[in-house]
């Protein structure tokens, strides 16, 4: 894949914990699956619709994939699309942008 950034969707509380701890170890689904789920820009709206429908007060963190190196694996997921999966903790230093989604 050629994408150099991806997005992590977080609840407001997850973002607050991430800011405080300076590292994100994963949401419950990430921990259960063994990696942190990320989405490309093109996949973001579909991920929100499928996994966060009706939720408000979301934080969308843009993540620099380059700095995460080999911890990123592109794997088939929804509809056979390749999604970026992070097999490590996410350091806050990898977050290069943030937007609030009501």
MMTF fields as JSON, N, C-alpha, C and O atoms, coordinates in Angstrom:
{
  "mmtfVersion": "1.0.0",
  "mmtfProducer": "UNKNOWN",
  "numBonds": 407,
  "numAtoms": 408,
  "numGroups": 102,
  "numChains": 1,
  "numModels": 1,
  "chainsPerModel": [1],
  "groupsPerChain": [102],
  "chainIdList": ["A"],
  "bondAtomList": [4, 2, 8, 6, 12, 10, 16, 14, 20, 18, 24, 22, 28, 26, 32, 30, 36, 34, 40, 38, 44, 42, 48, 46, 52, 50, 56, 54, 60, 58, 64, 62, 68, 66, 72, 70, 76, 74, 80, 78, 84, 82, 88, 86, 92, 90, 96, 94, 100, 98, 104, 102, 108, 106, 112, 110, 116, 114, 120, 118, 124, 122, 128, 126, 132, 130, 136, 134, 140, 138, 144, 142, 148, 146, 152, 150, 156, 154, 160, 158, 164, 162, 168, 166, 172, 170, 176, 174, 180, 178, 184, 182, 188, 186, 192, 190, 196, 194, 200, 198, 204, 202, 208, 206, 212, 210, 216, 214, 220, 218, 224, 222, 228, 226, 232, 230, 236, 234, 240, 238, 244, 242, 248, 246, 252, 250, 256, 254, 260, 258, 264, 262, 268, 266, 272, 270, 276, 274, 280, 278, 284, 282, 288, 286, 292, 290, 296, 294, 300, 298, 304, 302, 308, 306, 312, 310, 316, 314, 320, 318, 324, 322, 328, 326, 332, 330, 336, 334, 340, 338, 344, 342, 348, 346, 352, 350, 356, 354, 360, 358, 364, 362, 368, 366, 372, 370, 376, 374, 380, 378, 384, 382, 388, 386, 392, 390, 396, 394, 400, 398, 404, 402],
  "bondOrderList": [1, 1, 1, 1, 1, 1, 1, 1, 1, 1, 1, 1, 1, 1, 1, 1, 1, 1, 1, 1, 1, 1, 1, 1, 1, 1, 1, 1, 1, 1, 1, 1, 1, 1, 1, 1, 1, 1, 1, 1, 1, 1, 1, 1, 1, 1, 1, 1, 1, 1, 1, 1, 1, 1, 1, 1, 1, 1, 1, 1, 1, 1, 1, 1, 1, 1, 1, 1, 1, 1, 1, 1, 1, 1, 1, 1, 1, 1, 1, 1, 1, 1, 1, 1, 1, 1, 1, 1, 1, 1, 1, 1, 1, 1, 1, 1, 1, 1, 1, 1, 1],
  "groupList": [{"groupName": "UNK", "atomNameList": ["N", "CA", "C", "O"], "elementList": ["N", "C", "C", "O"], "formalChargeList": [0, 0, 0, 0], "bondAtomList": [1, 0, 2, 1, 3, 2], "bondOrderList": [1, 1, 2], "singleLetterCode": "X", "chemCompType": "L-PEPTIDE LINKING"}],
  "groupTypeList": [0, 0, 0, 0, 0, 0, 0, 0, 0, 0, 0, 0, 0, 0, 0, 0, 0, 0, 0, 0, 0, 0, 0, 0, 0, 0, 0, 0, 0, 0, 0, 0, 0, 0, 0, 0, 0, 0, 0, 0, 0, 0, 0, 0, 0, 0, 0, 0, 0, 0, 0, 0, 0, 0, 0, 0, 0, 0, 0, 0, 0, 0, 0, 0, 0, 0, 0, 0, 0, 0, 0, 0, 0, 0, 0, 0, 0, 0, 0, 0, 0, 0, 0, 0, 0, 0, 0, 0, 0, 0, 0, 0, 0, 0, 0, 0, 0, 0, 0, 0, 0, 0],
  "groupIdList": [1, 2, 3, 4, 5, 6, 7, 8, 9, 10, 11, 12, 13, 14, 15, 16, 17, 18, 19, 20, 21, 22, 23, 24, 25, 26, 27, 28, 29, 30, 31, 32, 33, 34, 35, 36, 37, 38, 39, 40, 41, 42, 43, 44, 45, 46, 47, 48, 49, 50, 51, 52, 53, 54, 55, 56, 57, 58, 59, 60, 61, 62, 63, 64, 65, 66, 67, 68, 69, 70, 71, 72, 73, 74, 75, 76, 77, 78, 79, 80, 81, 82, 83, 84, 85, 86, 87, 88, 89, 90, 91, 92, 93, 94, 95, 96, 97, 98, 99, 100, 101, 102],
  "secStructList": [7, 7, 7, 7, 3, 3, 3, 3, 3, 3, 3, 2, 2, 2, 2, 2, 2, 2, 2, 2, 2, 1, 3, 3, 7, 7, 7, 2, 2, 2, 2, 2, 2, 6, 1, 3, 3, 7, 5, 7, 2, 2, 2, 2, 2, 2, 2, 2, 2, 2, 2, 1, 6, 6, 7, 7, 1, 3, 3, 3, 3, 3, 3, 3, 1, 4, 4, 4, 4, 4, 4, 3, 3, 3, 3, 3, 7, 4, 4, 4, 7, 3, 3, 3, 3, 3, 1, 1, 7, 3, 3, 4, 4, 4, 3, 3, 3, 3, 3, 3, 3, 7],
  "xCoordList": [0.85, 0.0, 0.885, 2.047, 0.306, 1.082, 0.66, 1.308, -0.408, -0.861, 0.219, 0.821, 0.447, 1.442, 0.789, 1.461, -0.529, -1.262, -2.527, -3.021, -3.028, -4.286, -4.959, -4.41, -6.143, -6.93, -7.362, -7.71, -7.335, -7.85, -9.028, -8.914, -10.156, -11.361, -11.401, -11.323, -11.522, -11.495, -12.701, -13.198, -13.156, -14.159, -13.44, -12.212, -14.209, -13.6, -12.8, -11.715, -13.323, -12.61, -11.324, -10.303, -11.373, -10.149, -9.09, -7.908, -9.518, -8.561, -7.978, -6.773, -8.808, -8.322, -7.293, -6.268, -7.562, -6.607, -5.324, -4.23, -5.453, -4.307, -3.429, -2.208, -4.062, -3.303, -2.564, -1.41, -3.227, -2.621, -1.472, -0.407, -1.705, -0.722, 0.354, 1.4, 0.099, 1.034, 1.204, 2.059, 0.389, 0.405, -1.004, -1.692, -1.419, -2.727, -2.49, -1.824, -3.038, -2.831, -3.977, -3.918, -5.014, -6.111, -7.442, -7.529, -8.481, -9.857, -10.152, -9.37, -11.254, -11.565, -11.497, -10.985, -12.006, -11.958, -10.516, -10.176, -9.675, -8.268, -7.576, -6.864, -7.794, -7.168, -7.631, -6.826, -8.92, -9.458, -8.84, -8.571, -8.618, -8.088, -6.568, -6.007, -5.899, -4.441, -3.703, -2.49, -4.422, -3.802, -4.729, -5.909, -4.18, -4.978, -5.504, -4.735, -6.824, -7.488, -7.311, -7.559, -6.889, -6.796, -7.556, -7.836, -7.884, -8.56, -7.864, -7.353, -7.843, -7.333, -8.401, -9.521, -8.041, -8.995, -10.229, -11.355, -10.012, -11.121, -12.003, -13.18, -11.462, -12.202, -12.875, -13.724, -12.505, -12.915, -14.431, -14.945, -15.148, -16.602, -17.286, -18.232, -16.826, -17.395, -17.166, -18.041, -15.99, -15.681, -16.566, -17.086, -16.736, -17.601, -19.028, -19.668, -19.529, -20.905, -21.098, -22.136, -20.113, -20.255, -20.034, -20.773, -19.027, -18.626, -18.975, -18.907, -19.347, -19.603, -20.93, -21.122, -21.835, -23.138, -23.849, -23.971, -24.317, -25.076, -24.236, -24.764, -22.941, -22.079, -21.692, -21.464, -21.627, -21.207, -19.944, -19.507, -19.376, -18.203, -17.01, -16.281, -16.823, -15.684, -14.496, -14.652, -13.31, -12.074, -11.419, -11.275, -11.027, -10.391, -8.928, -8.605, -8.053, -6.616, -5.971, -6.093, -5.285, -4.521, -3.143, -2.457, -2.756, -1.55, -0.538, -0.891, 0.71, 1.815, 2.248, 2.838, 1.953, 2.299, 3.795, 4.326, 4.468, 5.905, 6.672, 7.543, 6.356, 7.106, 6.811, 7.539, 5.748, 5.403, 6.091, 6.111, 6.65, 7.484, 6.839, 5.697, 7.596, 7.177, 6.042, 5.523, 5.644, 4.526, 3.188, 2.17, 3.192, 1.977, 1.943, 2.911, 0.818, 0.592, -0.706, -1.711, -0.68, -1.875, -2.542, -1.983, -3.758, -4.439, -5.874, -6.517, -6.356, -7.731, -8.715, -8.552, -9.726, -10.793, -12.098, -12.353, -12.907, -14.237, -14.219, -13.517, -14.997, -15.139, -13.869, -13.752, -12.916, -11.667, -10.687, -9.612, -11.045, -10.142, -8.958, -9.067, -7.834, -6.667, -6.754, -6.911, -6.652, -6.686, -5.349, -4.711, -4.913, -3.691, -3.984, -4.867, -3.228, -3.349, -2.018, -0.956, -2.084, -0.879, -0.657, -1.468, 0.458, 0.818, 1.821, 2.929, 1.421, 2.231, 1.342, 0.217, 1.843, 1.145, 1.299, 2.267, 0.334, 0.371, 0.903, 0.236, 2.096, 2.621, 1.961, 1.637, 1.768, 1.113, 1.959, 1.426, 3.251, 4.123, 3.807, 4.223, 3.084, 2.706, 1.446, 1.112, 0.744, -0.481, -0.092, 0.531, -0.48, -0.084, -1.272, -1.107, -2.464, -3.656, -4.789, -4.805, -5.731, -6.859, -8.075, -7.994, -9.203, -10.459, -11.529, -11.558, -12.402, -13.519, -14.721, -14.99, -15.425, -16.602, -17.795, -17.83, -18.774, -19.962, -21.029, -22.093],
  "yCoordList": [-1.192, 0.0, 1.242, 1.205, 2.33, 3.557, 4.632, 5.675, 4.395, 5.399, 5.602, 4.646, 6.854, 7.16, 7.593, 7.744, 7.791, 8.098, 7.24, 6.773, 7.049, 6.348, 6.993, 7.916, 6.509, 7.144, 6.135, 4.998, 6.567, 5.789, 6.554, 7.735, 5.88, 6.481, 6.148, 4.983, 7.179, 7.018, 7.703, 8.707, 7.152, 7.871, 9.036, 9.058, 9.983, 11.12, 10.625, 11.138, 9.632, 9.097, 8.38, 8.506, 7.632, 6.965, 7.998, 7.814, 9.092, 10.143, 10.789, 11.032, 11.065, 11.674, 10.764, 11.239, 9.471, 8.51, 8.475, 8.425, 8.501, 8.495, 9.721, 9.61, 10.882, 12.114, 12.034, 12.45, 11.505, 11.418, 10.398, 10.664, 9.237, 8.152, 8.24, 7.601, 9.036, 9.244, 8.01, 7.987, 6.985, 5.768, 5.17, 5.212, 4.613, 3.961, 2.477, 2.064, 1.684, 0.234, -0.494, -1.706, 0.25, -0.333, -0.243, -0.25, -0.159, -0.246, -1.723, -2.584, -2.031, -3.438, -4.347, -5.463, -3.876, -4.691, -4.892, -5.964, -3.884, -4.007, -5.055, -5.923, -4.962, -5.892, -7.32, -8.252, -7.488, -8.811, -9.379, -10.578, -8.517, -8.976, -9.062, -9.692, -8.431, -8.514, -7.455, -7.545, -6.461, -5.345, -4.144, -4.274, -2.963, -1.741, -1.512, -1.415, -1.427, -1.213, 0.242, 1.166, 0.433, 1.75, 1.718, 0.645, 2.878, 2.993, 4.048, 5.034, 3.844, 4.877, 5.964, 5.808, 7.048, 8.141, 7.634, 8.011, 6.779, 6.255, 5.295, 5.136, 4.656, 3.68, 4.285, 3.646, 5.495, 6.101, 6.162, 5.732, 6.683, 6.833, 5.482, 5.349, 4.482, 3.139, 2.545, 1.871, 2.793, 2.289, 2.965, 2.309, 4.274, 4.995, 4.462, 4.21, 4.29, 3.817, 2.411, 2.122, 1.543, 0.152, -0.026, -0.763, 0.64, 0.361, 1.466, 1.246, 2.652, 3.768, 4.452, 5.613, 3.755, 4.327, 4.861, 4.17, 6.096, 6.701, 7.263, 7.918, 7.015, 7.546, 8.985, 9.344, 9.777, 11.163, 11.38, 10.5, 12.543, 12.914, 12.005, 11.602, 11.688, 10.867, 11.755, 12.905, 11.201, 11.876, 11.044, 9.829, 11.7, 11.025, 11.453, 12.601, 10.512, 10.8, 10.365, 9.208, 11.288, 10.95, 10.477, 11.144, 9.321, 8.638, 8.547, 8.2, 8.861, 8.738, 7.275, 6.767, 6.599, 5.183, 4.962, 3.93, 5.915, 5.762, 5.57, 4.705, 6.369, 6.283, 4.99, 4.639, 4.279, 3.024, 1.814, 0.717, 2.046, 1.043, -0.324, -0.444, -1.35, -2.736, -3.171, -4.275, -2.339, -2.69, -2.594, -3.082, -1.96, -1.853, -3.012, -3.273, -3.697, -4.753, -4.442, -4.102, -4.559, -4.361, -5.712, -6.624, -5.831, -7.118, -6.973, -5.942, -8.034, -8.036, -7.982, -8.659, -7.171, -7.068, -6.88, -7.567, -5.957, -5.72, -5.679, -4.869, -6.559, -6.552, -6.906, -6.603, -7.544, -7.904, -6.749, -6.919, -5.582, -4.427, -4.622, -5.284, -4.045, -4.06, -2.902, -1.746, -3.221, -2.221, -2.211, -3.256, -1.043, -0.997, -1.421, -0.875, -2.398, -2.895, -2.672, -2.984, -2.137, -1.83, -2.916, -3.102, -3.626, -4.691, -4.15, -4.67, -3.116, -2.477, -1.45, -1.203, -0.864, 0.259, 1.466, 1.574, 2.361, 3.58, 4.726, 5.151, 5.235, 6.368, 7.666, 7.829, 8.569, 9.831, 10.632, 11.475, 10.386, 11.08, 10.717, 11.434, 9.626, 9.236, 9.959, 9.903, 10.637, 11.365, 12.723, 13.544, 12.938, 14.182, 15.102, 16.217, 14.644, 15.473, 14.914, 13.731, 15.777, 15.363, 16.183, 17.404, 15.51, 16.234, 15.644, 14.441, 16.508, 16.092, 15.848, 16.618, 14.788, 14.427, 14.328, 13.463, 15.204, 15.193, 14.28, 14.152],
  "zCoordList": [0.0, 0.0, 0.0, 0.405, -0.462, -0.555, 0.436, 0.527, 1.173, 2.145, 3.207, 3.696, 3.547, 4.585, 5.891, 6.911, 5.852, 7.073, 7.118, 6.092, 8.321, 8.534, 9.738, 10.34, 10.085, 11.125, 12.174, 11.856, 13.43, 14.554, 15.122, 15.451, 15.236, 15.79, 17.275, 17.667, 18.086, 19.536, 20.163, 19.652, 21.261, 22.039, 22.731, 22.813, 23.216, 23.917, 25.118, 25.39, 25.841, 27.009, 26.609, 27.286, 25.513, 25.033, 24.665, 24.959, 24.018, 23.661, 24.914, 24.979, 25.897, 27.144, 27.814, 28.303, 27.838, 28.411, 27.593, 28.154, 26.282, 25.366, 25.624, 25.735, 25.716, 25.991, 27.324, 27.428, 28.326, 29.655, 29.688, 30.247, 29.084, 29.15, 28.077, 28.191, 27.022, 25.913, 25.032, 24.146, 25.277, 24.468, 24.493, 25.512, 23.355, 23.257, 23.055, 22.106, 23.952, 23.911, 23.213, 23.007, 22.853, 22.106, 22.807, 24.034, 21.993, 22.468, 22.735, 22.33, 23.402, 23.676, 22.434, 22.516, 21.291, 20.074, 19.605, 19.104, 19.758, 19.373, 20.236, 19.731, 21.522, 22.469, 22.163, 22.177, 21.89, 21.576, 20.296, 20.211, 19.303, 18.011, 17.966, 17.07, 18.929, 18.979, 18.187, 18.002, 17.725, 17.002, 17.072, 17.397, 16.76, 16.746, 15.333, 14.377, 15.219, 13.936, 13.497, 14.272, 12.273, 11.66, 10.339, 9.805, 9.821, 8.531, 7.691, 8.222, 6.376, 5.48, 5.361, 5.847, 4.718, 4.509, 3.756, 4.08, 2.752, 1.949, 2.747, 2.424, 3.778, 4.575, 5.806, 6.427, 6.155, 7.42, 7.597, 8.63, 6.618, 6.766, 6.909, 7.686, 6.175, 6.287, 7.665, 8.21, 8.229, 9.573, 10.612, 11.514, 10.483, 11.414, 11.316, 12.336, 10.09, 9.898, 10.47, 11.064, 10.295, 10.742, 12.238, 12.891, 12.783, 14.169, 15.177, 16.387, 14.68, 15.593, 15.291, 15.652, 14.642, 14.266, 15.496, 16.508, 15.398, 16.477, 17.611, 18.51, 17.578, 18.639, 18.312, 17.156, 19.34, 19.175, 19.99, 20.732, 19.844, 20.632, 20.336, 21.242, 19.05, 18.647, 18.316, 17.905, 18.501, 18.132, 17.03, 17.164, 15.951, 14.83, 14.814, 14.509, 15.146, 15.191, 13.885, 13.482, 13.225, 12.029, 12.468, 13.243, 11.963, 12.413, 11.27, 10.143, 11.57, 10.614, 10.568, 11.522, 9.454, 9.335, 9.155, 9.564, 8.553, 8.289, 9.587, 9.671, 10.6, 11.861, 12.62, 13.548, 12.233, 12.906, 12.259, 12.818, 11.068, 10.413, 10.249, 9.804, 10.618, 10.413, 11.334, 11.174, 12.289, 13.169, 12.433, 12.924, 11.247, 10.425, 9.442, 8.729, 9.419, 8.422, 7.701, 8.327, 6.386, 5.571, 5.4, 4.789, 5.953, 5.948, 5.466, 5.661, 4.833, 4.342, 5.495, 6.51, 5.318, 6.316, 5.548, 4.559, 6.007, 5.444, 3.909, 3.304, 3.303, 1.848, 1.095, -0.093, 1.766, 1.107, 0.959, 0.384, 1.471, 1.402, 2.332, 3.364, 1.961, 2.829, 3.812, 3.416, 5.087, 6.152, 6.875, 7.004, 7.35, 8.154, 9.591, 10.253, 10.049, 11.422, 12.129, 11.589, 13.326, 14.1, 15.147, 16.054, 15.002, 15.949, 16.963, 17.099, 17.661, 18.698, 19.382, 18.946, 20.437, 21.049, 20.13, 19.378, 20.206, 19.397, 20.249, 21.193, 19.931, 20.702, 20.25, 19.073, 21.17, 20.813, 19.825, 19.102, 19.784, 18.843, 17.394, 16.484, 17.156, 15.799, 15.323, 14.14, 16.237, 15.873, 15.306, 15.979, 14.034, 13.351, 13.115, 12.621, 13.463, 13.305, 14.146, 14.486, 14.472, 15.297, 14.933, 14.793, 14.778, 14.57, 15.453, 15.71, 15.91, 16.755, 15.856, 14.934, 16.133, 15.351, 16.28, 17.155, 16.1, 16.968, 16.434, 17.041]
}
